[in-house]
Amino acid sequence: MEKQELLAQIKKMLEQGNVEEAKKFIEEHQSDSSEWVTQAKEMLGHFDPDGVAKNFKDL
């Protein structure tokens, strides 16, 4: 998967409120590219259920 596809999957999980599933997904795919893993973990750290769209506006 490409970086944008991986981040889109995480975005979808977070929009559905599946934070734990998103964390698991990151861990399972972290060997694919360290750049997207860092970005994904930052998103999780700043996760705000009411402001999900703000975190992903650049996708």
C-alpha positions as CSV (number, residue, x, y, z in Angstrom):
1,M,0.0,0.0,0.0
2,E,1.1,3.5,-0.6
3,K,1.4,6.1,2.1
4,Q,-1.9,7.9,1.1
5,E,-3.8,4.6,1.1
6,L,-2.5,3.7,4.5
7,L,-3.4,7.1,5.9
8,A,-6.8,6.9,4.3
9,Q,-7.5,3.6,6.1
10,I,-6.5,5.1,9.4
11,K,-8.7,8.1,8.7
12,K,-11.7,5.9,8.1
13,M,-11.1,3.9,11.3
14,L,-10.8,7.1,13.3
15,E,-13.9,8.6,11.7
16,Q,-15.8,5.5,12.9
17,G,-14.3,5.8,16.4
18,N,-12.1,2.7,16.0
19,V,-9.0,4.1,17.8
20,E,-7.7,0.8,19.0
21,E,-8.2,-0.7,15.5
22,A,-6.2,2.2,14.0
23,K,-3.4,1.6,16.5
24,K,-3.3,-2.1,15.6
25,F,-3.3,-1.3,11.9
26,I,-0.3,1.1,12.4
27,E,1.6,-1.6,14.3
28,E,0.9,-4.2,11.6
29,H,2.1,-2.0,8.8
30,Q,4.9,-0.1,10.4
31,S,7.6,-1.9,8.4
32,D,6.1,-0.5,5.1
33,S,7.4,3.1,5.6
34,S,8.6,4.8,8.7
35,E,7.5,8.2,7.3
36,W,3.8,7.4,7.3
37,V,4.0,5.6,10.6
38,T,5.4,8.7,12.3
39,Q,2.6,10.8,10.7
40,A,-0.1,8.3,11.7
41,K,1.1,8.1,15.3
42,E,1.0,11.9,15.4
43,M,-2.6,11.8,14.2
44,L,-3.5,9.4,16.9
45,G,-1.8,11.5,19.5
46,H,-3.9,14.5,18.4
47,F,-7.1,12.6,17.8
48,D,-10.2,14.6,18.6
49,P,-13.4,12.8,17.8
50,D,-15.1,16.2,17.1
51,G,-12.3,17.4,14.9
52,V,-11.3,14.4,12.8
53,A,-11.8,16.3,9.5
54,K,-9.2,18.9,10.6
55,N,-6.5,16.3,11.1
56,F,-7.0,14.8,7.6
57,K,-7.8,17.9,5.4
58,D,-4.6,17.4,3.4
59,L,-5.4,13.8,2.3
